[in-house]
Amino acid sequence: MSPAATAAATSFAAAAAAAAPTAPSRGCVSLPFRGGSRAPRRAVASMAVSTPRSAAAASFLERRESERALHFVKYQGLGNDFIMVDNRDSSEPKVTPEEASKLCDRNFGIGADGVIFVMPGSNGADYTMRIFNSDGSEPEMCGNGVRCFARFIAELENLQGTHSFTIHTGAGLIIPEIQSDGQVKVDMGEPILSGPDIPTKLLATKNKAVVQAELEVEGLTWHVTCVSMGNPHCVTFGAKDLKVDDLKLSEIGPKFEHHEMFPARTNTEFVQVLSRSHLKMRVWERGAGATLACGTGACAVVVAAVLEGRAERKCVVDLPGGPLEIEWREDDNHVYMTGPAEAVFYGSVVH
C-alpha cells in the first residue's frame, strides 16, 4: 500500500474512533446533519450481528477493533446505495454472499442495494471491483456502484481534483473520471446487442439485434429491446401513453426478471419519452428489485431509444433518485455516463 493510502486508512480509522459515542444503543445509526447552514458532520454506525451474551458485553471500541470488525463507508448514487469495503489487501471478499445479504437488510442490517469491494488490480487495471447484490447474487458490474467506487478510491488514496483510473470488472474494463465539480464521468464501453451475448433467447429483429421484439408476459404482449452493458437489460417503452409512475413495479418486475427468455435473468427498464433528449425510467434490478437508480440501465435505455428511433444519442435520463447524463457516441461506439456519488456515513460492523 502506498504511503498516501496508508495515511488515508489511518485517518479513516481515527475519524471513526473520534466520532464513536461512548455508550451507543446497539443497532442505531447516526446520520450526517443535512439541514440549515451547518457543515455535514460525519458519524459512525456500530452494529453487532451476533447477540451479546450480557449487558456487560464488549464495549463499542473493543468490538470495532476486534478481528471480526468490518469497517465500511455507506455511499449512494442517486439513492442507489452501497456498503463500500476496502478490500485492497486481498483478492477474496471480506464477507460471503450470505453475510452481504444480511448486511444489506434494511431492518436487521446496515441497509443497502449491495456490498462493493475495492480489490487489488488485475489484468493490468488499477483496481478490481466486485459486488454482491442484496440477495447475495453477484452481478457483472453496476453503473451507480462504479461511480461510488471511484469516489471511495479518491477518499482512500486522498486524491484531490480531476483523476481517472482503470477498473477491472466482470463486464470488462471500466474507466471512471472524477471531475472538478465532484461528478463522476464513466466510460462504460460498447453496448452488446447480439441476443446470445446479452443473453436472451429472443430472436434478432434488426441487424442481429433484438429491437422491439414481442415478449409475452402473463397474456400481455410487450415490445422490448435487449441490450447488455456487461449485464443484461430488457428495455420497454410500453404503450404510447405509458406513465411509468403508474406501474405496479413489484408485481410486473419479477415476471420480466425471471422470464424464460432470459437465461441469466435480466434487469428491466420501463421508459417514458418526454422528448428526444429527455427520458424517464423506472427499473427492476436483477437481484435487488426496485431501486432508485441504475446506471447501466440508464445507458441501456438511451441505446434502446436510439435503436428504436425515439431519441438522440445524448440524453438526460430521469430516475426516481435523480437525473443522469448519458451519451452513446457514434465515433467510438462507447456509452458515457455522468452523475453524482457521495458518502452517507462511516461505520464498523461485527460480522
Contacts in CASP RR format, 6 or more apart in sequence:
PFRMAT RR
TARGET T0000
AUTHOR 0000-0000-0000
METHOD contacts of the structure
MODEL  1
MSPAATAAATSFAAAAAAAAPTAPSRGCVSLPFRGGSRAPRRAVASMAVS
TPRSAAAASFLERRESERALHFVKYQGLGNDFIMVDNRDSSEPKVTPEEA
SKLCDRNFGIGADGVIFVMPGSNGADYTMRIFNSDGSEPEMCGNGVRCFA
RFIAELENLQGTHSFTIHTGAGLIIPEIQSDGQVKVDMGEPILSGPDIPT
KLLATKNKAVVQAELEVEGLTWHVTCVSMGNPHCVTFGAKDLKVDDLKLS
EIGPKFEHHEMFPARTNTEFVQVLSRSHLKMRVWERGAGATLACGTGACA
VVVAAVLEGRAERKCVVDLPGGPLEIEWREDDNHVYMTGPAEAVFYGSVV
H
1 9 0 8 1.000
1 88 0 8 1.000
1 89 0 8 1.000
2 157 0 8 1.000
4 157 0 8 1.000
4 158 0 8 1.000
5 88 0 8 1.000
5 156 0 8 1.000
5 157 0 8 1.000
5 158 0 8 1.000
7 158 0 8 1.000
8 155 0 8 1.000
8 156 0 8 1.000
8 157 0 8 1.000
8 158 0 8 1.000
9 86 0 8 1.000
9 156 0 8 1.000
11 158 0 8 1.000
12 71 0 8 1.000
12 73 0 8 1.000
12 86 0 8 1.000
12 155 0 8 1.000
12 156 0 8 1.000
12 346 0 8 1.000
13 71 0 8 1.000
15 42 0 8 1.000
15 346 0 8 1.000
16 44 0 8 1.000
16 64 0 8 1.000
16 71 0 8 1.000
16 346 0 8 1.000
16 347 0 8 1.000
16 348 0 8 1.000
17 61 0 8 1.000
17 64 0 8 1.000
19 30 0 8 1.000
19 42 0 8 1.000
19 43 0 8 1.000
19 44 0 8 1.000
19 346 0 8 1.000
20 44 0 8 1.000
20 46 0 8 1.000
20 60 0 8 1.000
20 61 0 8 1.000
20 64 0 8 1.000
21 30 0 8 1.000
21 44 0 8 1.000
21 60 0 8 1.000
22 60 0 8 1.000
23 60 0 8 1.000
24 46 0 8 1.000
24 60 0 8 1.000
26 46 0 8 1.000
26 47 0 8 1.000
26 48 0 8 1.000
26 52 0 8 1.000
27 45 0 8 1.000
27 46 0 8 1.000
27 47 0 8 1.000
27 48 0 8 1.000
28 45 0 8 1.000
28 46 0 8 1.000
29 45 0 8 1.000
29 47 0 8 1.000
29 110 0 8 1.000
29 345 0 8 1.000
30 43 0 8 1.000
30 44 0 8 1.000
30 45 0 8 1.000
30 345 0 8 1.000
31 43 0 8 1.000
31 344 0 8 1.000
31 345 0 8 1.000
32 40 0 8 1.000
32 41 0 8 1.000
32 42 0 8 1.000
32 43 0 8 1.000
32 344 0 8 1.000
32 345 0 8 1.000
33 40 0 8 1.000
33 41 0 8 1.000
34 40 0 8 1.000
42 343 0 8 1.000
42 345 0 8 1.000
42 346 0 8 1.000
43 345 0 8 1.000
43 346 0 8 1.000
44 345 0 8 1.000
44 346 0 8 1.000
44 347 0 8 1.000
44 348 0 8 1.000
45 74 0 8 1.000
45 110 0 8 1.000
45 345 0 8 1.000
45 346 0 8 1.000
45 347 0 8 1.000
45 348 0 8 1.000
45 349 0 8 1.000
46 60 0 8 1.000
46 63 0 8 1.000
46 64 0 8 1.000
46 347 0 8 1.000
46 348 0 8 1.000
46 349 0 8 1.000
47 109 0 8 1.000
47 110 0 8 1.000
47 349 0 8 1.000
47 350 0 8 1.000
48 63 0 8 1.000
48 349 0 8 1.000
48 350 0 8 1.000
49 102 0 8 1.000
49 109 0 8 1.000
49 349 0 8 1.000
49 350 0 8 1.000
49 351 0 8 1.000
50 350 0 8 1.000
52 58 0 8 1.000
58 66 0 8 1.000
63 69 0 8 1.000
63 348 0 8 1.000
63 350 0 8 1.000
64 71 0 8 1.000
64 348 0 8 1.000
66 350 0 8 1.000
68 350 0 8 1.000
68 351 0 8 1.000
69 348 0 8 1.000
69 349 0 8 1.000
69 350 0 8 1.000
70 85 0 8 1.000
70 94 0 8 1.000
70 95 0 8 1.000
70 348 0 8 1.000
70 349 0 8 1.000
70 350 0 8 1.000
70 351 0 8 1.000
71 85 0 8 1.000
71 86 0 8 1.000
71 346 0 8 1.000
71 347 0 8 1.000
71 348 0 8 1.000
72 83 0 8 1.000
72 84 0 8 1.000
72 85 0 8 1.000
72 110 0 8 1.000
72 346 0 8 1.000
72 347 0 8 1.000
72 348 0 8 1.000
72 349 0 8 1.000
73 83 0 8 1.000
73 84 0 8 1.000
73 152 0 8 1.000
73 155 0 8 1.000
73 343 0 8 1.000
73 345 0 8 1.000
73 346 0 8 1.000
73 347 0 8 1.000
74 81 0 8 1.000
74 82 0 8 1.000
74 83 0 8 1.000
74 84 0 8 1.000
74 110 0 8 1.000
74 112 0 8 1.000
74 343 0 8 1.000
74 344 0 8 1.000
74 345 0 8 1.000
74 346 0 8 1.000
74 347 0 8 1.000
75 81 0 8 1.000
75 82 0 8 1.000
75 84 0 8 1.000
75 145 0 8 1.000
75 148 0 8 1.000
75 151 0 8 1.000
75 152 0 8 1.000
75 341 0 8 1.000
75 342 0 8 1.000
75 343 0 8 1.000
75 344 0 8 1.000
76 82 0 8 1.000
76 148 0 8 1.000
76 341 0 8 1.000
76 342 0 8 1.000
76 344 0 8 1.000
77 144 0 8 1.000
77 145 0 8 1.000
77 147 0 8 1.000
77 148 0 8 1.000
77 293 0 8 1.000
77 339 0 8 1.000
77 340 0 8 1.000
77 341 0 8 1.000
77 342 0 8 1.000
78 144 0 8 1.000
78 292 0 8 1.000
78 293 0 8 1.000
78 319 0 8 1.000
78 321 0 8 1.000
78 322 0 8 1.000
78 323 0 8 1.000
78 324 0 8 1.000
78 339 0 8 1.000
78 340 0 8 1.000
79 144 0 8 1.000
79 291 0 8 1.000
79 292 0 8 1.000
79 293 0 8 1.000
79 321 0 8 1.000
80 113 0 8 1.000
80 142 0 8 1.000
80 144 0 8 1.000
80 145 0 8 1.000
80 291 0 8 1.000
80 292 0 8 1.000
80 293 0 8 1.000
80 294 0 8 1.000
80 295 0 8 1.000
80 321 0 8 1.000
81 111 0 8 1.000
81 112 0 8 1.000
81 113 0 8 1.000
81 114 0 8 1.000
81 344 0 8 1.000
82 112 0 8 1.000
82 113 0 8 1.000
82 114 0 8 1.000
82 115 0 8 1.000
82 116 0 8 1.000
82 131 0 8 1.000
82 142 0 8 1.000
82 144 0 8 1.000
82 145 0 8 1.000
82 148 0 8 1.000
83 100 0 8 1.000
83 103 0 8 1.000
83 104 0 8 1.000
83 110 0 8 1.000
83 111 0 8 1.000
83 112 0 8 1.000
83 114 0 8 1.000
83 115 0 8 1.000
83 116 0 8 1.000
84 116 0 8 1.000
84 118 0 8 1.000
84 148 0 8 1.000
84 149 0 8 1.000
84 152 0 8 1.000
85 93 0 8 1.000
85 94 0 8 1.000
85 95 0 8 1.000
85 115 0 8 1.000
85 116 0 8 1.000
85 117 0 8 1.000
85 118 0 8 1.000
86 118 0 8 1.000
86 152 0 8 1.000
86 156 0 8 1.000
87 93 0 8 1.000
87 94 0 8 1.000
87 117 0 8 1.000
87 118 0 8 1.000
87 119 0 8 1.000
87 130 0 8 1.000
88 118 0 8 1.000
88 119 0 8 1.000
88 120 0 8 1.000
88 127 0 8 1.000
88 156 0 8 1.000
90 119 0 8 1.000
90 120 0 8 1.000
91 119 0 8 1.000
91 120 0 8 1.000
91 122 0 8 1.000
91 128 0 8 1.000
93 100 0 8 1.000
93 115 0 8 1.000
93 117 0 8 1.000
93 119 0 8 1.000
93 130 0 8 1.000
93 132 0 8 1.000
94 117 0 8 1.000
95 103 0 8 1.000
95 115 0 8 1.000
95 132 0 8 1.000
95 351 0 8 1.000
97 132 0 8 1.000
97 136 0 8 1.000
97 137 0 8 1.000
97 138 0 8 1.000
98 136 0 8 1.000
99 351 0 8 1.000
100 114 0 8 1.000
100 115 0 8 1.000
100 132 0 8 1.000
100 134 0 8 1.000
100 136 0 8 1.000
101 132 0 8 1.000
101 134 0 8 1.000
101 135 0 8 1.000
101 136 0 8 1.000
102 108 0 8 1.000
102 109 0 8 1.000
102 351 0 8 1.000
103 109 0 8 1.000
103 110 0 8 1.000
103 111 0 8 1.000
103 112 0 8 1.000
103 115 0 8 1.000
103 349 0 8 1.000
103 351 0 8 1.000
104 110 0 8 1.000
104 111 0 8 1.000
104 112 0 8 1.000
104 113 0 8 1.000
104 114 0 8 1.000
104 115 0 8 1.000
104 133 0 8 1.000
104 134 0 8 1.000
105 111 0 8 1.000
105 134 0 8 1.000
106 112 0 8 1.000
109 349 0 8 1.000
110 349 0 8 1.000
112 134 0 8 1.000
113 133 0 8 1.000
113 134 0 8 1.000
113 285 0 8 1.000
113 288 0 8 1.000
113 291 0 8 1.000
114 131 0 8 1.000
114 132 0 8 1.000
114 133 0 8 1.000
114 134 0 8 1.000
114 288 0 8 1.000
115 131 0 8 1.000
115 132 0 8 1.000
116 129 0 8 1.000
116 130 0 8 1.000
116 131 0 8 1.000
116 142 0 8 1.000
116 145 0 8 1.000
116 148 0 8 1.000
116 149 0 8 1.000
116 152 0 8 1.000
117 129 0 8 1.000
117 130 0 8 1.000
117 131 0 8 1.000
118 127 0 8 1.000
118 129 0 8 1.000
118 149 0 8 1.000
118 152 0 8 1.000
118 153 0 8 1.000
118 156 0 8 1.000
119 127 0 8 1.000
119 128 0 8 1.000
119 129 0 8 1.000
119 130 0 8 1.000
120 127 0 8 1.000
120 128 0 8 1.000
121 127 0 8 1.000
121 128 0 8 1.000
121 168 0 8 1.000
122 128 0 8 1.000
122 168 0 8 1.000
123 168 0 8 1.000
123 173 0 8 1.000
124 166 0 8 1.000
124 168 0 8 1.000
125 166 0 8 1.000
125 167 0 8 1.000
125 168 0 8 1.000
125 173 0 8 1.000
126 165 0 8 1.000
126 166 0 8 1.000
126 167 0 8 1.000
127 149 0 8 1.000
127 153 0 8 1.000
127 165 0 8 1.000
127 166 0 8 1.000
127 167 0 8 1.000
127 168 0 8 1.000
128 167 0 8 1.000
128 168 0 8 1.000
128 169 0 8 1.000
129 141 0 8 1.000
129 146 0 8 1.000
129 149 0 8 1.000
129 167 0 8 1.000
129 168 0 8 1.000
129 169 0 8 1.000
129 174 0 8 1.000
130 138 0 8 1.000
131 138 0 8 1.000
131 139 0 8 1.000
131 141 0 8 1.000
131 142 0 8 1.000
131 145 0 8 1.000
132 138 0 8 1.000
133 139 0 8 1.000
133 285 0 8 1.000
133 286 0 8 1.000
133 287 0 8 1.000
133 288 0 8 1.000
134 287 0 8 1.000
134 288 0 8 1.000
135 287 0 8 1.000
135 288 0 8 1.000
136 287 0 8 1.000
137 286 0 8 1.000
137 287 0 8 1.000
139 231 0 8 1.000
139 286 0 8 1.000
139 287 0 8 1.000
140 169 0 8 1.000
140 170 0 8 1.000
140 171 0 8 1.000
140 172 0 8 1.000
140 230 0 8 1.000
140 231 0 8 1.000
141 169 0 8 1.000
141 170 0 8 1.000
141 171 0 8 1.000
141 172 0 8 1.000
141 174 0 8 1.000
141 229 0 8 1.000
141 230 0 8 1.000
141 231 0 8 1.000
141 296 0 8 1.000
142 231 0 8 1.000
142 294 0 8 1.000
142 295 0 8 1.000
142 296 0 8 1.000
143 186 0 8 1.000
143 188 0 8 1.000
143 229 0 8 1.000
143 294 0 8 1.000
143 295 0 8 1.000
143 296 0 8 1.000
143 297 0 8 1.000
143 299 0 8 1.000
143 337 0 8 1.000
144 293 0 8 1.000
144 294 0 8 1.000
144 295 0 8 1.000
144 341 0 8 1.000
145 341 0 8 1.000
146 167 0 8 1.000
146 169 0 8 1.000
146 174 0 8 1.000
146 176 0 8 1.000
146 186 0 8 1.000
147 176 0 8 1.000
147 184 0 8 1.000
147 186 0 8 1.000
147 337 0 8 1.000
147 339 0 8 1.000
147 340 0 8 1.000
147 341 0 8 1.000
148 341 0 8 1.000
149 167 0 8 1.000
149 176 0 8 1.000
150 165 0 8 1.000
150 167 0 8 1.000
150 176 0 8 1.000
150 177 0 8 1.000
150 178 0 8 1.000
150 184 0 8 1.000
150 186 0 8 1.000
150 341 0 8 1.000
151 178 0 8 1.000
151 182 0 8 1.000
151 184 0 8 1.000
151 341 0 8 1.000
151 342 0 8 1.000
151 343 0 8 1.000
152 343 0 8 1.000
153 159 0 8 1.000
153 165 0 8 1.000
154 160 0 8 1.000
154 163 0 8 1.000
154 178 0 8 1.000
155 343 0 8 1.000
159 178 0 8 1.000
161 178 0 8 1.000
161 180 0 8 1.000
162 177 0 8 1.000
162 178 0 8 1.000
162 179 0 8 1.000
162 180 0 8 1.000
163 177 0 8 1.000
163 178 0 8 1.000
164 175 0 8 1.000
164 176 0 8 1.000
164 177 0 8 1.000
164 178 0 8 1.000
165 175 0 8 1.000
165 176 0 8 1.000
166 173 0 8 1.000
166 174 0 8 1.000
166 175 0 8 1.000
167 173 0 8 1.000
167 174 0 8 1.000
167 175 0 8 1.000
167 176 0 8 1.000
170 230 0 8 1.000
171 229 0 8 1.000
171 230 0 8 1.000
171 231 0 8 1.000
172 230 0 8 1.000
174 186 0 8 1.000
174 187 0 8 1.000
174 188 0 8 1.000
174 189 0 8 1.000
175 186 0 8 1.000
175 187 0 8 1.000
176 184 0 8 1.000
176 185 0 8 1.000
176 186 0 8 1.000
176 187 0 8 1.000
177 184 0 8 1.000
177 185 0 8 1.000
177 186 0 8 1.000
177 187 0 8 1.000
178 184 0 8 1.000
179 185 0 8 1.000
179 338 0 8 1.000
182 340 0 8 1.000
183 338 0 8 1.000
183 339 0 8 1.000
183 340 0 8 1.000
184 338 0 8 1.000
184 339 0 8 1.000
184 340 0 8 1.000
184 341 0 8 1.000
185 336 0 8 1.000
185 337 0 8 1.000
185 338 0 8 1.000
185 339 0 8 1.000
186 336 0 8 1.000
186 337 0 8 1.000
186 338 0 8 1.000
187 334 0 8 1.000
187 336 0 8 1.000
188 229 0 8 1.000
188 296 0 8 1.000
188 299 0 8 1.000
188 334 0 8 1.000
188 335 0 8 1.000
188 336 0 8 1.000
188 337 0 8 1.000
189 229 0 8 1.000
189 334 0 8 1.000
189 335 0 8 1.000
190 333 0 8 1.000
190 334 0 8 1.000
190 335 0 8 1.000
191 227 0 8 1.000
191 228 0 8 1.000
191 229 0 8 1.000
191 299 0 8 1.000
191 300 0 8 1.000
191 303 0 8 1.000
191 328 0 8 1.000
191 333 0 8 1.000
191 335 0 8 1.000
192 198 0 8 1.000
192 227 0 8 1.000
192 228 0 8 1.000
192 229 0 8 1.000
192 230 0 8 1.000
193 208 0 8 1.000
193 209 0 8 1.000
193 210 0 8 1.000
193 226 0 8 1.000
193 227 0 8 1.000
193 228 0 8 1.000
193 303 0 8 1.000
193 307 0 8 1.000
194 204 0 8 1.000
194 208 0 8 1.000
194 209 0 8 1.000
195 202 0 8 1.000
195 204 0 8 1.000
195 208 0 8 1.000
195 209 0 8 1.000
195 210 0 8 1.000
195 226 0 8 1.000
197 228 0 8 1.000
198 210 0 8 1.000
198 226 0 8 1.000
198 227 0 8 1.000
198 228 0 8 1.000
198 232 0 8 1.000
198 233 0 8 1.000
199 228 0 8 1.000
199 232 0 8 1.000
199 262 0 8 1.000
199 263 0 8 1.000
199 264 0 8 1.000
200 210 0 8 1.000
200 226 0 8 1.000
200 232 0 8 1.000
200 234 0 8 1.000
200 261 0 8 1.000
200 262 0 8 1.000
200 263 0 8 1.000
200 266 0 8 1.000
201 260 0 8 1.000
201 261 0 8 1.000
201 262 0 8 1.000
201 263 0 8 1.000
202 210 0 8 1.000
202 213 0 8 1.000
202 215 0 8 1.000
202 224 0 8 1.000
202 226 0 8 1.000
202 261 0 8 1.000
203 210 0 8 1.000
203 213 0 8 1.000
204 210 0 8 1.000
205 211 0 8 1.000
205 212 0 8 1.000
205 213 0 8 1.000
206 212 0 8 1.000
206 307 0 8 1.000
209 225 0 8 1.000
209 226 0 8 1.000
209 307 0 8 1.000
210 224 0 8 1.000
210 225 0 8 1.000
210 226 0 8 1.000
211 225 0 8 1.000
211 304 0 8 1.000
211 307 0 8 1.000
211 308 0 8 1.000
212 223 0 8 1.000
212 224 0 8 1.000
212 225 0 8 1.000
212 308 0 8 1.000
213 223 0 8 1.000
213 224 0 8 1.000
213 225 0 8 1.000
213 226 0 8 1.000
214 221 0 8 1.000
214 222 0 8 1.000
214 223 0 8 1.000
214 224 0 8 1.000
215 221 0 8 1.000
215 222 0 8 1.000
215 223 0 8 1.000
215 224 0 8 1.000
215 234 0 8 1.000
215 236 0 8 1.000
215 256 0 8 1.000
215 259 0 8 1.000
215 261 0 8 1.000
216 222 0 8 1.000
217 252 0 8 1.000
217 255 0 8 1.000
217 256 0 8 1.000
217 259 0 8 1.000
218 255 0 8 1.000
222 236 0 8 1.000
222 238 0 8 1.000
223 236 0 8 1.000
223 237 0 8 1.000
223 238 0 8 1.000
224 234 0 8 1.000
224 235 0 8 1.000
224 236 0 8 1.000
225 234 0 8 1.000
225 235 0 8 1.000
225 236 0 8 1.000
225 304 0 8 1.000
225 307 0 8 1.000
225 308 0 8 1.000
226 232 0 8 1.000
226 233 0 8 1.000
226 234 0 8 1.000
226 235 0 8 1.000
226 266 0 8 1.000
227 233 0 8 1.000
227 235 0 8 1.000
227 300 0 8 1.000
227 303 0 8 1.000
227 304 0 8 1.000
228 300 0 8 1.000
229 296 0 8 1.000
229 297 0 8 1.000
229 299 0 8 1.000
229 300 0 8 1.000
229 335 0 8 1.000
230 296 0 8 1.000
231 267 0 8 1.000
231 286 0 8 1.000
231 296 0 8 1.000
232 262 0 8 1.000
232 264 0 8 1.000
232 265 0 8 1.000
232 266 0 8 1.000
232 267 0 8 1.000
232 286 0 8 1.000
233 266 0 8 1.000
233 267 0 8 1.000
233 268 0 8 1.000
233 269 0 8 1.000
233 296 0 8 1.000
233 297 0 8 1.000
233 300 0 8 1.000
233 301 0 8 1.000
233 304 0 8 1.000
234 256 0 8 1.000
234 262 0 8 1.000
234 266 0 8 1.000
234 267 0 8 1.000
234 268 0 8 1.000
234 269 0 8 1.000
235 268 0 8 1.000
235 269 0 8 1.000
235 271 0 8 1.000
235 297 0 8 1.000
235 300 0 8 1.000
235 301 0 8 1.000
235 304 0 8 1.000
235 305 0 8 1.000
236 268 0 8 1.000
236 269 0 8 1.000
236 270 0 8 1.000
236 271 0 8 1.000
237 271 0 8 1.000
237 272 0 8 1.000
237 273 0 8 1.000
237 304 0 8 1.000
237 305 0 8 1.000
237 308 0 8 1.000
237 310 0 8 1.000
238 270 0 8 1.000
238 271 0 8 1.000
242 270 0 8 1.000
242 271 0 8 1.000
242 272 0 8 1.000
243 272 0 8 1.000
244 270 0 8 1.000
244 271 0 8 1.000
244 272 0 8 1.000
244 280 0 8 1.000
244 281 0 8 1.000
244 282 0 8 1.000
245 282 0 8 1.000
247 270 0 8 1.000
247 282 0 8 1.000
249 270 0 8 1.000
249 282 0 8 1.000
249 284 0 8 1.000
249 290 0 8 1.000
250 290 0 8 1.000
252 270 0 8 1.000
252 284 0 8 1.000
253 268 0 8 1.000
253 284 0 8 1.000
253 289 0 8 1.000
253 290 0 8 1.000
254 284 0 8 1.000
254 289 0 8 1.000
256 262 0 8 1.000
256 266 0 8 1.000
256 268 0 8 1.000
256 284 0 8 1.000
257 265 0 8 1.000
257 266 0 8 1.000
257 267 0 8 1.000
257 268 0 8 1.000
257 284 0 8 1.000
257 286 0 8 1.000
257 287 0 8 1.000
257 289 0 8 1.000
258 265 0 8 1.000
259 266 0 8 1.000
265 286 0 8 1.000
265 287 0 8 1.000
266 286 0 8 1.000
267 283 0 8 1.000
267 284 0 8 1.000
267 285 0 8 1.000
267 286 0 8 1.000
267 294 0 8 1.000
267 296 0 8 1.000
267 297 0 8 1.000
267 300 0 8 1.000
268 283 0 8 1.000
268 284 0 8 1.000
269 281 0 8 1.000
269 282 0 8 1.000
269 283 0 8 1.000
269 294 0 8 1.000
269 297 0 8 1.000
269 300 0 8 1.000
269 301 0 8 1.000
269 304 0 8 1.000
270 281 0 8 1.000
270 282 0 8 1.000
270 283 0 8 1.000
271 279 0 8 1.000
271 280 0 8 1.000
271 281 0 8 1.000
271 301 0 8 1.000
271 304 0 8 1.000
271 305 0 8 1.000
272 279 0 8 1.000
272 280 0 8 1.000
272 281 0 8 1.000
273 279 0 8 1.000
273 280 0 8 1.000
273 305 0 8 1.000
273 310 0 8 1.000
273 311 0 8 1.000
274 280 0 8 1.000
274 318 0 8 1.000
276 310 0 8 1.000
276 311 0 8 1.000
276 312 0 8 1.000
276 315 0 8 1.000
277 311 0 8 1.000
277 312 0 8 1.000
277 314 0 8 1.000
277 315 0 8 1.000
277 316 0 8 1.000
278 315 0 8 1.000
278 316 0 8 1.000
278 318 0 8 1.000
279 301 0 8 1.000
279 302 0 8 1.000
279 305 0 8 1.000
279 311 0 8 1.000
279 315 0 8 1.000
279 316 0 8 1.000
279 317 0 8 1.000
279 318 0 8 1.000
280 317 0 8 1.000
280 318 0 8 1.000
281 297 0 8 1.000
281 298 0 8 1.000
281 301 0 8 1.000
281 317 0 8 1.000
281 318 0 8 1.000
281 319 0 8 1.000
282 290 0 8 1.000
282 319 0 8 1.000
282 320 0 8 1.000
283 290 0 8 1.000
283 291 0 8 1.000
283 293 0 8 1.000
283 294 0 8 1.000
283 297 0 8 1.000
283 319 0 8 1.000
284 290 0 8 1.000
285 291 0 8 1.000
285 294 0 8 1.000
292 319 0 8 1.000
292 320 0 8 1.000
292 321 0 8 1.000
292 322 0 8 1.000
293 319 0 8 1.000
293 320 0 8 1.000
293 321 0 8 1.000
293 322 0 8 1.000
293 324 0 8 1.000
294 319 0 8 1.000
295 324 0 8 1.000
295 337 0 8 1.000
298 317 0 8 1.000
298 319 0 8 1.000
298 324 0 8 1.000
298 326 0 8 1.000
298 337 0 8 1.000
299 326 0 8 1.000
299 328 0 8 1.000
299 335 0 8 1.000
299 337 0 8 1.000
301 317 0 8 1.000
301 326 0 8 1.000
302 311 0 8 1.000
302 313 0 8 1.000
302 315 0 8 1.000
302 317 0 8 1.000
302 326 0 8 1.000
302 327 0 8 1.000
302 328 0 8 1.000
302 335 0 8 1.000
303 328 0 8 1.000
303 335 0 8 1.000
305 311 0 8 1.000
305 315 0 8 1.000
306 312 0 8 1.000
306 313 0 8 1.000
306 328 0 8 1.000
313 327 0 8 1.000
313 328 0 8 1.000
313 329 0 8 1.000
313 330 0 8 1.000
314 325 0 8 1.000
314 326 0 8 1.000
314 327 0 8 1.000
314 328 0 8 1.000
315 325 0 8 1.000
315 326 0 8 1.000
315 327 0 8 1.000
316 323 0 8 1.000
316 324 0 8 1.000
316 325 0 8 1.000
316 326 0 8 1.000
317 323 0 8 1.000
317 324 0 8 1.000
317 325 0 8 1.000
317 326 0 8 1.000
324 337 0 8 1.000
324 338 0 8 1.000
324 339 0 8 1.000
325 337 0 8 1.000
325 338 0 8 1.000
325 339 0 8 1.000
326 335 0 8 1.000
326 336 0 8 1.000
326 337 0 8 1.000
326 338 0 8 1.000
327 335 0 8 1.000
327 336 0 8 1.000
328 334 0 8 1.000
328 335 0 8 1.000
329 335 0 8 1.000
329 336 0 8 1.000
END
